[in-house]
């Protein structure tokens, strides 16, 4: 069984280490099998592609996967990196919250 992570598709994250340290972006995809995440505008690489009937060839820039340990959630209140916890609300829902400010991340 694959490991469950606190980062999901659509979350706003910030890069903690590496060449893109400090950059923010939205999560486009999560691969739980190899603990990697694709973040919009982060870890850009160039791919040389052949032309096909659907797309023109050339050098295409796209996002590459980054390890999940190098990312942190962005606090919805002040925009700084935060850890994530879980809590149950009064209506019985289990939600994620930012430990920095206590604000609920799930809407």
Short mmCIF file of the C-alpha atoms (twelve columns), coordinates in Angstrom:
data_MODEL
# 
_entry.id   MODEL 
# 
loop_
_atom_site.group_PDB 
_atom_site.id 
_atom_site.type_symbol 
_atom_site.label_atom_id 
_atom_site.label_alt_id 
_atom_site.label_comp_id 
_atom_site.label_asym_id 
_atom_site.label_seq_id 
_atom_site.Cartn_x 
_atom_site.Cartn_y 
_atom_site.Cartn_z 
_atom_site.pdbx_PDB_model_num 
ATOM 1   C CA . UNK A 1   0.000   0.000  0.000   1 
ATOM 2   C CA . UNK A 2   1.241   3.473  -0.886  1 
ATOM 3   C CA . UNK A 3   1.988   6.011  1.833   1 
ATOM 4   C CA . UNK A 4   -0.597  8.726  2.491   1 
ATOM 5   C CA . UNK A 5   0.668   12.302 2.377   1 
ATOM 6   C CA . UNK A 6   -0.681  15.596 3.657   1 
ATOM 7   C CA . UNK A 7   -0.094  17.312 0.300   1 
ATOM 8   C CA . UNK A 8   -2.864  16.913 -2.275  1 
ATOM 9   C CA . UNK A 9   -3.487  18.104 -5.822  1 
ATOM 10  C CA . UNK A 10  -4.491  21.765 -5.850  1 
ATOM 11  C CA . UNK A 11  -2.667  22.724 -2.630  1 
ATOM 12  C CA . UNK A 12  -0.450  25.815 -2.488  1 
ATOM 13  C CA . UNK A 13  3.108   24.840 -1.497  1 
ATOM 14  C CA . UNK A 14  6.523   26.476 -1.125  1 
ATOM 15  C CA . UNK A 15  9.888   24.872 -1.954  1 
ATOM 16  C CA . UNK A 16  12.198  24.593 1.089   1 
ATOM 17  C CA . UNK A 17  15.453  23.396 -0.516  1 
ATOM 18  C CA . UNK A 18  17.128  23.080 -3.883  1 
ATOM 19  C CA . UNK A 19  17.588  25.331 -6.896  1 
ATOM 20  C CA . UNK A 20  13.998  26.626 -6.669  1 
ATOM 21  C CA . UNK A 21  14.114  27.429 -2.928  1 
ATOM 22  C CA . UNK A 22  11.455  29.977 -1.966  1 
ATOM 23  C CA . UNK A 23  9.274   29.514 -5.057  1 
ATOM 24  C CA . UNK A 24  5.554   28.933 -4.582  1 
ATOM 25  C CA . UNK A 25  3.151   27.036 -6.790  1 
ATOM 26  C CA . UNK A 26  0.056   24.881 -6.960  1 
ATOM 27  C CA . UNK A 27  0.368   21.099 -6.871  1 
ATOM 28  C CA . UNK A 28  -0.499  19.581 -10.264 1 
ATOM 29  C CA . UNK A 29  -0.033  15.939 -9.300  1 
ATOM 30  C CA . UNK A 30  1.163   13.626 -6.531  1 
ATOM 31  C CA . UNK A 31  2.909   10.291 -7.044  1 
ATOM 32  C CA . UNK A 32  2.655   8.369  -3.765  1 
ATOM 33  C CA . UNK A 33  4.611   5.431  -5.156  1 
ATOM 34  C CA . UNK A 34  7.884   7.346  -5.401  1 
ATOM 35  C CA . UNK A 35  7.084   10.243 -2.993  1 
ATOM 36  C CA . UNK A 36  7.247   12.932 -5.663  1 
ATOM 37  C CA . UNK A 37  5.085   15.929 -6.531  1 
ATOM 38  C CA . UNK A 38  4.729   18.083 -9.655  1 
ATOM 39  C CA . UNK A 39  4.414   21.791 -8.769  1 
ATOM 40  C CA . UNK A 40  3.394   24.450 -11.280 1 
ATOM 41  C CA . UNK A 41  6.375   26.581 -12.367 1 
ATOM 42  C CA . UNK A 42  8.911   24.742 -10.179 1 
ATOM 43  C CA . UNK A 43  11.797  22.453 -11.236 1 
ATOM 44  C CA . UNK A 44  11.475  23.338 -14.916 1 
ATOM 45  C CA . UNK A 45  13.342  21.100 -17.387 1 
ATOM 46  C CA . UNK A 46  13.765  21.197 -21.160 1 
ATOM 47  C CA . UNK A 47  12.579  18.287 -23.283 1 
ATOM 48  C CA . UNK A 48  13.539  17.867 -26.931 1 
ATOM 49  C CA . UNK A 49  10.446  16.515 -28.687 1 
ATOM 50  C CA . UNK A 50  9.903   15.211 -32.194 1 
ATOM 51  C CA . UNK A 51  7.049   16.728 -34.167 1 
ATOM 52  C CA . UNK A 52  3.833   14.691 -34.238 1 
ATOM 53  C CA . UNK A 53  0.522   15.184 -36.009 1 
ATOM 54  C CA . UNK A 54  -0.921  16.773 -32.860 1 
ATOM 55  C CA . UNK A 55  2.001   18.931 -31.706 1 
ATOM 56  C CA . UNK A 56  4.945   20.735 -33.235 1 
ATOM 57  C CA . UNK A 57  8.437   19.594 -32.297 1 
ATOM 58  C CA . UNK A 58  11.182  21.568 -30.639 1 
ATOM 59  C CA . UNK A 59  12.437  22.314 -27.169 1 
ATOM 60  C CA . UNK A 60  9.564   22.234 -24.678 1 
ATOM 61  C CA . UNK A 61  9.880   23.461 -21.093 1 
ATOM 62  C CA . UNK A 62  7.839   21.566 -18.527 1 
ATOM 63  C CA . UNK A 63  7.698   20.865 -14.818 1 
ATOM 64  C CA . UNK A 64  9.566   17.896 -13.409 1 
ATOM 65  C CA . UNK A 65  8.758   16.054 -10.190 1 
ATOM 66  C CA . UNK A 66  10.263  17.222 -6.887  1 
ATOM 67  C CA . UNK A 67  10.552  15.149 -3.718  1 
ATOM 68  C CA . UNK A 68  7.752   15.709 -1.213  1 
ATOM 69  C CA . UNK A 69  10.207  16.289 1.666   1 
ATOM 70  C CA . UNK A 70  11.402  19.492 -0.026  1 
ATOM 71  C CA . UNK A 71  7.942   21.106 0.120   1 
ATOM 72  C CA . UNK A 72  5.794   22.746 2.787   1 
ATOM 73  C CA . UNK A 73  2.227   24.036 2.758   1 
ATOM 74  C CA . UNK A 74  1.671   27.782 2.513   1 
ATOM 75  C CA . UNK A 75  -0.253  29.175 5.493   1 
ATOM 76  C CA . UNK A 76  -3.540  30.665 4.198   1 
ATOM 77  C CA . UNK A 77  -3.294  33.530 6.706   1 
ATOM 78  C CA . UNK A 78  0.228   34.939 6.269   1 
ATOM 79  C CA . UNK A 79  1.720   33.042 3.286   1 
ATOM 80  C CA . UNK A 80  4.619   31.491 5.205   1 
ATOM 81  C CA . UNK A 81  5.533   27.763 5.310   1 
ATOM 82  C CA . UNK A 82  3.610   25.702 7.835   1 
ATOM 83  C CA . UNK A 83  3.168   22.151 8.985   1 
ATOM 84  C CA . UNK A 84  -0.196  20.430 8.655   1 
ATOM 85  C CA . UNK A 85  -2.331  18.660 11.224  1 
ATOM 86  C CA . UNK A 86  -5.709  16.956 11.271  1 
ATOM 87  C CA . UNK A 87  -8.712  17.739 13.433  1 
ATOM 88  C CA . UNK A 88  -12.397 16.896 13.536  1 
ATOM 89  C CA . UNK A 89  -14.958 19.666 13.279  1 
ATOM 90  C CA . UNK A 90  -18.255 19.843 15.155  1 
ATOM 91  C CA . UNK A 91  -20.170 18.557 12.133  1 
ATOM 92  C CA . UNK A 92  -18.001 15.388 12.074  1 
ATOM 93  C CA . UNK A 93  -15.734 16.276 9.139   1 
ATOM 94  C CA . UNK A 94  -12.015 15.492 9.399   1 
ATOM 95  C CA . UNK A 95  -10.058 18.426 7.950   1 
ATOM 96  C CA . UNK A 96  -6.455  19.544 7.551   1 
ATOM 97  C CA . UNK A 97  -5.344  22.703 9.345   1 
ATOM 98  C CA . UNK A 98  -2.223  24.879 9.355   1 
ATOM 99  C CA . UNK A 99  -0.347  24.445 12.624  1 
ATOM 100 C CA . UNK A 100 1.135   27.942 12.309  1 
ATOM 101 C CA . UNK A 101 -2.187  29.834 12.427  1 
ATOM 102 C CA . UNK A 102 -4.794  27.159 13.143  1 
ATOM 103 C CA . UNK A 103 -6.652  28.014 9.921   1 
ATOM 104 C CA . UNK A 104 -8.443  25.189 8.074   1 
ATOM 105 C CA . UNK A 105 -6.810  24.272 4.730   1 
ATOM 106 C CA . UNK A 106 -9.641  22.093 3.387   1 
ATOM 107 C CA . UNK A 107 -12.708 24.016 2.377   1 
# 
